[in-house]
């Protein structure tokens, strides 16, 4: 089979023509004839045909077809021609085309073997097609030649411009970079055939971005082209890069991309304070770590290059104030380091420095990278609460201290210049039991109730100090009171002891071990001494042995105990401690006599009951119970009848029960009652103790409370301590009759919280109250009207 194709240039056409010429001269078909020229029989013809087929070689002439892409003509594009040497031109041979694109992209004339392209070809989509051709006998359909394969290649033309597949680009370069510093490399891709001509040869150039940047025409590497580019002057640059094929020649296709270049920051700008002087103020009551004010140093750089470190480098308040750096806003925050006092110092001066902690060596010549400013701080006066000196109190007091004893003087003062008077009190939430009392003016802390270490060993009370002229200013201090132990509790048995002794017990046998406890806590430790009470020291039944380890043994002194003679013994034991003074108590040990077996195991501890000789019958018991019930009913009837006799039978409904007069047999004291309470006892407690004056109109049911007041308290000249003792005794005695009541208002007049309570001075004051109505009340109020009322006389009053 012959193949011929159209070449895209003269050289290919010439080579193809020479090839076709030589292949056309080759006649590979031979005929083998044997014997005479007589006609062949049918069998001979078949054998000859087989021999001919065996001798025949494949006659396809092989070559490639070439066709240009992007054909825009209206007629089908001629590709080439297929021809078999068995084709005589009579149309007996039929050509068939199969393979890639057969019948869709390429068609063949089955008679002439001409191949045409019926669709537009694009090398970038498909660069070649592989097809198969075959020649068939048109009449029989038998293959005249074996099937052969050939290729149609698509020749490239410059129909694709370069493209930046990764664009647009984003890049950054440090500011102040030297000329020639690499920024980024861009790459353009051309879809044309790089092996054919210059269609895919790309050249780069810069269209926008000069004179700041340049681009390598061959590699597409962008570099800086200008020195000392400052980010603070211009930060963003938009560079346009062009890529052109055909080596940049005229007629080549071009593509562009945008490169956004940002100048990154370097530390090339030192910080500067916009203000060289700051004026601030702070209250003297500002707590420690509170903010006074802020300073800021400006830095044109950003990020880590703009970070600031503030410090105090000079001034008279270095130990009073501190400065911290806010990492978010890069400002210096001045705070209070120690408590302030307007009375001690009214103003401070600080020198603040702001510096960059991250420096670059190549820009040190642009420094120094630090700056200073001056801060003046004024301390403002405030009305402060009283201050206690010391700030905490610790007091040790024995638990047997007398009521009204001063255990500590609490002292507070007004720190302000005015130095107001102080009034003291106790926060009752810290002393709910009201064990203590503080003097309102002197701050003397006294006991108001007896202390007991065994109940409460520690007291944590809060004493308040209030300014007299400004009650809202209140200071407080914690007072810790430790109650010291005294020997005021006698030892006693740790539990109830009950022992058992067998009737067959021998003398000297241990029947019980006893121990004691003491609520006191002496420093040298507890030690108890045991002995039999004096009344039982010489008893013939039991004896006691002190083990000297706070325990004692109870032993039998004899044998032969008999349960029917005496079943229970009560043994008094005297227990003493080692305190000062020595305290003792008596505990009783109950000993039961029991019957035991031979091994000493208790069998019975109850005495056998005597059997009555005569027993009552059931009927007698019922009769006795019935009599008792009848007697109870009679007693109830008699009592109910007596109650009905005392009540009136008719009640007057019109009687107003609210007008009944109820008479009581006793009255309150009053000002004229000189028997109920002797005021002389308030001013001379010694005589009150020696001469007790009793009420004559009514005898009290209990003795005078003065006898219960401790002697040391009565003999004290401090009337206030005496009142505290009396108040405690009255509060603790629930049966004391209310002969009179005493209300203590402390002090009044000048220097008192209540000031003057008298109305006598109201005459000298300018009062808006009018007493003219007194003249209308008659002659009985004439004197009062002359004293308080208005007068028409313009002369003198006297």
Secondary structure as GFF3:
##gff-version 3
##sequence-region A 1 798
A	DSSP	beta_strand	2	5	.	.	.	ID=ss1
A	DSSP	alpha_helix	10	25	.	.	.	ID=ss2
A	DSSP	alpha_helix	42	55	.	.	.	ID=ss3
A	DSSP	beta_strand	65	68	.	.	.	ID=ss4
A	DSSP	beta_strand	77	83	.	.	.	ID=ss5
A	DSSP	beta_strand	93	99	.	.	.	ID=ss6
A	DSSP	beta_strand	106	108	.	.	.	ID=ss7
A	DSSP	beta_strand	114	117	.	.	.	ID=ss8
A	DSSP	beta_strand	128	137	.	.	.	ID=ss9
A	DSSP	beta_strand	148	155	.	.	.	ID=ss10
A	DSSP	beta_strand	169	174	.	.	.	ID=ss11
A	DSSP	beta_strand	182	185	.	.	.	ID=ss12
A	DSSP	beta_strand	203	208	.	.	.	ID=ss13
A	DSSP	beta_strand	213	215	.	.	.	ID=ss14
A	DSSP	beta_strand	221	224	.	.	.	ID=ss15
A	DSSP	beta_strand	236	244	.	.	.	ID=ss16
A	DSSP	three_ten_helix	246	248	.	.	.	ID=ss17
A	DSSP	beta_strand	254	264	.	.	.	ID=ss18
A	DSSP	beta_strand	272	273	.	.	.	ID=ss19
A	DSSP	beta_strand	277	283	.	.	.	ID=ss20
A	DSSP	beta_strand	291	298	.	.	.	ID=ss21
A	DSSP	three_ten_helix	303	306	.	.	.	ID=ss22
A	DSSP	beta_strand	309	315	.	.	.	ID=ss23
A	DSSP	beta_strand	321	326	.	.	.	ID=ss24
A	DSSP	beta_strand	331	336	.	.	.	ID=ss25
A	DSSP	beta_strand	347	355	.	.	.	ID=ss26
A	DSSP	three_ten_helix	361	366	.	.	.	ID=ss27
A	DSSP	beta_strand	370	380	.	.	.	ID=ss28
A	DSSP	beta_strand	387	388	.	.	.	ID=ss29
A	DSSP	beta_strand	392	398	.	.	.	ID=ss30
A	DSSP	beta_strand	406	409	.	.	.	ID=ss31
A	DSSP	beta_strand	412	413	.	.	.	ID=ss32
A	DSSP	beta_strand	422	426	.	.	.	ID=ss33
A	DSSP	beta_strand	436	438	.	.	.	ID=ss34
A	DSSP	beta_strand	444	447	.	.	.	ID=ss35
A	DSSP	beta_strand	458	467	.	.	.	ID=ss36
A	DSSP	beta_strand	474	484	.	.	.	ID=ss37
A	DSSP	beta_strand	492	493	.	.	.	ID=ss38
A	DSSP	beta_strand	498	502	.	.	.	ID=ss39
A	DSSP	beta_strand	510	517	.	.	.	ID=ss40
A	DSSP	beta_strand	529	532	.	.	.	ID=ss41
A	DSSP	three_ten_helix	534	536	.	.	.	ID=ss42
A	DSSP	beta_strand	542	546	.	.	.	ID=ss43
A	DSSP	beta_strand	551	556	.	.	.	ID=ss44
A	DSSP	beta_strand	568	576	.	.	.	ID=ss45
A	DSSP	beta_strand	584	596	.	.	.	ID=ss46
A	DSSP	beta_strand	602	604	.	.	.	ID=ss47
A	DSSP	alpha_helix	618	646	.	.	.	ID=ss48
A	DSSP	three_ten_helix	657	659	.	.	.	ID=ss49
A	DSSP	alpha_helix	680	683	.	.	.	ID=ss50
A	DSSP	alpha_helix	685	690	.	.	.	ID=ss51
A	DSSP	three_ten_helix	705	708	.	.	.	ID=ss52
A	DSSP	alpha_helix	711	714	.	.	.	ID=ss53
A	DSSP	alpha_helix	719	732	.	.	.	ID=ss54
A	DSSP	three_ten_helix	760	764	.	.	.	ID=ss55
A	DSSP	three_ten_helix	772	777	.	.	.	ID=ss56
A	DSSP	three_ten_helix	779	781	.	.	.	ID=ss57
A	DSSP	alpha_helix	782	788	.	.	.	ID=ss58
###
